[in-house]
């Protein structure tokens, strides 16, 4: 029996590809292992989104190449984006397969291993690697926005919605397997269905159907601001299971930079959107992502963004320094910002956000939150909860709570919040 090891780097969308790849190996003939020293084949699903991700991919490949008893296969975004250069620079890899060639991935692996029993990659056949109570559900691929800083359209291609019935079929299968929580992911989630005839079914239709399936929680991630309709907001407000949690990356709050980034919204648009969200869904958790040090960013732009953050008061906010990526429009922009300035501006934003986050978190003291038990933290001697307040990607902070009775992962419990920190909440089981 051949042993297969896989390392998945990057985002949740890449993780779904990894889960489909694992499902290609038939039960009984192959065994999954987490010790590379025991593997006959090591698969590395690379990320090539920004420079730090590329470095991590290269370092991982070199580390795995030290295990001489295994064949080494590299797939994923970095391979798609930089295949010729990688082949030349890393001869340690036995097989490179870019995303565009996944339709032949089974044949390529069969040639590498000298076998003929590898299944074709299938979006409805995944080895779920997340805890048994939770799973990601991908609804589309690629992107048409062409933000000037982003390489995704060049890596993953143009936007393409996944067939509606296929998504529904997979969602029902996940529900039958005991999954309680699904997180809807895509590069451009709110654009779902825009490429269908008559633009239907759309994201509203899809969520309405999913909402009726009986999941405990459905979470929306990666929403483009200009595509969020009033109908969608009312659906979230009135739904049985859709979390009152909206992840809306805005990148910055300066019209000057929004134009340079090729974003389709103005500052006024996003101000209006967030005001509307708070009116329609008063308890909504708002998360966003910003970029510091974009080419042409001035002190005035930074002040404008800081003022915007102070006004909106996001519950969750992450800031990343601009990464100059070859192939993107912004790579050749004039007035590139020095790294020290990027870091200083990011630190200014995050210092402000820490104050806002602490005040927002303190407002939850006394609130009862219901959610899923996601683990036990021995260091804190506490259980951990995931409620509507925190997403499953480990960047939102945690809810730690005590319980007089033993609990199992996946249990649904209520916790009264008793204390708050900058990123975490503390509570006790009701």
Secondary structure, DSSP 8 states (H G I E B T S, - for coil): -EEEEEEE-S-HHHHHHHHHHHTTB-BTTEEE-S-GGG-SEEEEEE--SSHHHHHHHHHHHHHHHT-TTSEEEEEEHHHHHHHHHHHHH-TT-SEEE-GGGGGGHHHHHHHHHT-S-B----TT-----S-TTEEEEE-EE--S---TT--HHHHH-S-EE--HHHHHHHHHHHHHTT--EEEEE-SSGGGTTTTSGGG-S-HHHHHHHHHTTT-SEEEE----GGG--HHHHHHHHH-SSEEEEEE---B-S-HHHHHHTT-S--HHHHHHHHHHHHHH-TT-EEEEEEEES-TT--HHHHHHHHHHHHHH--SEEEEEE----TTSGGGG-SS---HHHHHHHHHHHHHHHHHHHHHHHHTTTT-EEEEEEEEEETTTTEEEEE-TTS-TTS-S--EEEE-SS---TT-EEEEEEEEE-SS-EEEEE-
